[in-house]
Amino acid sequence: MIWHTWHFYYALILVIKAVCCRIGIALGVKLEF
């Protein structure tokens, strides 16, 4: 249970980081253009 929970949160953090990066790039493009 503990390992599965750790992997779940680890994957969740990676997804959040990827989404934040995409949002940042989208905002950057909007700011540039």
N, C-alpha and C positions, 0 to 999 in steps of 0.2 A: 504493500500500500504506500509506504513512504517513498520508495523509489519511483513508483508510477506517478505519485503526486509531484515529485521533484521534476520528472521529465515533462509533466504537463505544464508546470509553471515555467520551465526553461523554454519550452516550445512557445508558450504564450508570450514570453518576453521577446523572443526572436520575431514573432509575428508583429508585435507592437512596434518594435524597432523598424521593421521593414515598412510598416504603414506610415510611421513618422517620417522616414526617409522619403517615401513617395510624396507625402503631403508637402514636405519641405521643398522638394524639387518642383512640385506643381506651383507652390507659392513663389518660388524663385523665378520660374518661367513667367508667371503672371506679373511679377514685379519688374522683370527685365522688359517684357513686351507689354 
